[in-house]
Amino acid sequence: MLDIRVEKTATPKDLPKADNPLKFGTIFTDHMFVMDYDIENGWQDARIIPYQPISLEPSAMVFHYGQEMFEGLKAYKTEDGKTLLFRPDKNIERANKTNRRICIPEIPEEDFLQAIKEVVKLDESWIPTKPGTSLYIRPFVIATDPFLGVRPSDTYKFMIILSPVGAYYPEGLNPVKIWIEDDYVRAVKGGIGDAKTGANYVASLKAQVKAHDEGYSQVLWLDGVERKYVEEVGAMNIFFKINGTIVTPVLTGSILPGVTRDSVINLCKSWGLPVEERRISIQEIHEAHQNGTLEEVFGTGTAAVISPVGQLRWEDTIMKVKDGGIGEYSQKLYDTITGIQLGKIEDNFQWIVEV
Ligand SMILES: *Cc1c(COP(=O)(O)O)cnc(C)c1O
């Protein structure tokens, strides 16, 4: 058990008004969790303090070589007032996988979960209750040694901040238009594509700007070697329904292993649908579109849960999916997962953890 010191804010902020739509990641709650690491003491000085700026040396290593990891999960308020987390163990396991990959000391799993629970509990009143809303939880670690040489830092700061977020699609599920990027790449096998780090995102910005300029909301990445096989979309994994089978790229080392991805695979299998994790070439998707067997395309991730794809643009080819509408399984998966998250649908997989 962590001994977490709690310093409550003397000046609580106003809660966001229930009728104002919340923008993603713009408002933060009253408190945050902080814990420091040094070689002599390990992780120490766990505390929950008022949300506030932090002070770092300009030479802090995170600013120069990007030794940073993050996670993202959500807390939900049920109709009977319970606070629920969705598969936090998976996020914590993945966090330590990321830590190992980028030479950050691991955080004991039970301490990590305790930290999430305690800070969420303290700011529970910030969890919005309108349909589709939730409290986004952002744990992250930064390297803090004041040093310009390249090596893993000897000191770190682990923090958890909380942000009430609105429905990703306020008017219900809304199909997105996706740009298939065949020039820039996000990640390569052997790199850090399967770790949740800011560095992967900075590599993605240029193509995202390009896609936006062309009127597309997200980028679909192809493999970094041949630019031939589908990898993932922005901050989401990608699924296709081809001729009755659910197909998603196999985790080859350059794809982020999403918690939502894993949940979708489990649910589809439990419904008796054939599920294949394998390499999928963009040529195969194009052919399936041509011969009418590309039945659904959707992205999966914590922020939107399920994001139906209505259109794919590959070089000069535009592939419309479901006539730009929402597929049957996209809707069913969205309804089921959000139902489990809100405690409205039976949790047969033991995915829910009460705070
Ligand atoms: C976080 C993330 C995802 C989705 O993972 P979830 O655990 O489902 O939220 C997918 N791709 C990338 C690159 C990510 O950073």
The ligand as an ORCA input file, in Angstrom:
! r2SCAN-3c Opt
* xyz 0 1
  C      -3.812      4.783    -27.022
  C      -3.658      4.397    -28.462
  C      -4.554      3.515    -29.106
  C      -5.816      2.986    -28.470
  O      -5.603      2.273    -27.307
  P      -6.790      2.095    -26.249
  O      -6.134      1.370    -25.136
  O      -7.853      1.305    -26.917
  O      -7.242      3.469    -25.872
  C      -4.273      3.137    -30.408
  N      -3.203      3.629    -31.065
  C      -2.351      4.498    -30.481
  C      -1.204      4.988    -31.271
  C      -2.541      4.904    -29.169
  O      -1.701      5.774    -28.621
*
